[in-house]
Amino acid sequence: MSKTKLVTKFSASYFFMKKISTFINDSFSLTNPLLLRNILFLACLIRLVSVIFAKGFGMMDDHFLVIEASQSWVDGTDYNDWLPSSGASVPDGHSFFYSGIHYVLFTIIKFFGIHDPQTKMYVIRLLHAAFSLFTVKYGFKIADKLSGMKAARMTGLLLALYWFMPWLSVRNLIEVTCIPFMMWGSWVYLKATTEKLKMMPFFISGLLIGLAVDMRFQVLFYVVGFGLGMLILKQWKAAIVWSAGVILSFCLIQFFVDLGIWGYPFAQFIEYVKYNLDNAYNYINNPWYSYFLVVLGILLPPLCFFLFFGFLRSYKLQWALFAGTMFFFLFHSYFPNKQERFILPIVPMIITLGVAGWLEFYHKSKYWAKHKQMMRVMMIVFWSLNLMLLPIISTMYSKKSRVESMTYLRKYPNINYILLEDIYKNDPDLPPLFYLGQWVGVYNVSKNNSMDTLSAKLQRWGTKYYPRFVLFFNDKNIPSRTDSLKRILPHLEYETTIAPSFIDDVLFRMNPRNTNQTVVIYRNRDFFPRKLE
């Protein structure tokens, strides 16, 4: 290539990149009247990527307590045995609000003739992605009200593009789906306070935050802190009207739904409180500071330190929002059972208040006035880390091997029974039967369930109850494991192998507790003589 052509190409590339940079700067400049719309467009775009590519599920709760339960009700069964009609004598302690919404959604989807589980989940993820935009919108508005347009722009971009936000936004986690209600209700309250509106907006704010409590009972601690913040501000009348909204919203759902199902109101809520008190020490018991580390970790250094510092100062800007967030954080730090997802409901508010509080401090700081270049370098480091993680996490197919195993077997009719074999664990992971489209019986062979126990059951029940397929979790020592099982099921034949996604495999290799193993499937020729293509 000649020197002239090289210079020409370099000049064209430079011109193109400059145009893109100018477009981005103009689109997200503080003077652009479409700033919020542009941020929402960006948030929508990256969430659509997650809708398409981020298949599967993240944790047990966002699938087995929502998707399996609601789809089974549509199909005329009860996967979790939650209902009295299935023989349940006491409530399970899970609010039917969120799973009930999915029951309605799956009923509508079925009405339109959509039966493929993966297609159904595209619809569900799309609806969640759209709902999550309220978090971005009202985070932007809250930050603008508290600290101005610079804080609003930064908050909006963070809520739109933080590496974990798009992926979480399309998950069926109640800890995430309750957030838009919290942010929306908090914004309505803030607007009513700062613009000195009448009492109705406070009531509406309470209604919205009450819906978040219906979704996730532990949001009640945000409510308690929020109410205390209003009392500190001596907003007596507003606090009463706001509390009435919360109570009405909570009671309308929990009173009538539980009365209709269990014959008495608040049945699920009462059982939920009782269960958590009785089992406070039976799950993950981490030290009191663990959520502090979790929040710092997901917000990424070095920005995480500025955000947390700003959050701690944000009481000067808005007591009620700060008090609600802080009370929620302190209670969960005190309570023994600590799972990372429990803290998620307040993370967007920590970001929003953190940005507002930090920028208020930053613009008045003599130190930072002299070290603006250092801040620019640290922001470059943060955005570099964040933008490296964003495409990887936003497209992560979580629990792929388990989901694809069920998707693969869906082509076989009348499976009736399957066997899960994982001799390296106490119990195999639950199969997501939603993707199988059949509510089959599930056996397992593991450390807690021996081969002899399975053999005795099958001999007692007869060949009618024999498993049609065997799923070996983890592809280690498959020949010897197959030979052992052939003593009970002599006509097993290799069917296929389902590998985990790249990220699942990395997480499993980093920590075997992330049970994202390869699944090897064998077919029982007694029931399916030939492999279906």
FENBELFEN-V474684 format. One record per run of one state. SS is the DSSP state (a for helix, b for strand, c for the rest). FROM is the first residue (numbers start at 1). TO is the last residue. If there is no record, write none. Layout:
# FENBELFEN-V474684
SS/FROM/TO
SS/FROM/TO
This chain:
# FENBELFEN-V474684
c/1/2
a/3/27
c/28/34
a/35/53
c/54/55
b/56/56
c/57/60
a/61/64
c/65/66
a/67/74
c/75/83
a/84/86
c/87/95
a/96/111
c/112/116
a/117/147
c/148/148
a/149/161
c/162/164
a/165/169
c/170/173
a/174/177
c/178/178
a/179/194
c/195/199
a/200/215
c/216/216
a/217/232
c/233/235
a/236/262
c/263/266
a/267/278
c/279/284
b/285/285
c/286/289
a/290/299
c/300/302
a/303/316
c/317/318
a/319/334
c/335/336
b/337/337
c/338/339
a/340/362
c/363/365
a/366/370
c/371/371
a/372/394
c/395/397
b/398/398
c/399/399
a/400/409
c/410/416
b/417/422
c/423/432
a/433/435
c/436/440
b/441/446
c/447/450
a/451/461
c/462/462
a/463/465
c/466/468
b/469/473
c/474/477
a/478/485
c/486/491
b/492/498
c/499/501
a/502/510
c/511/518
b/519/524
c/525/533
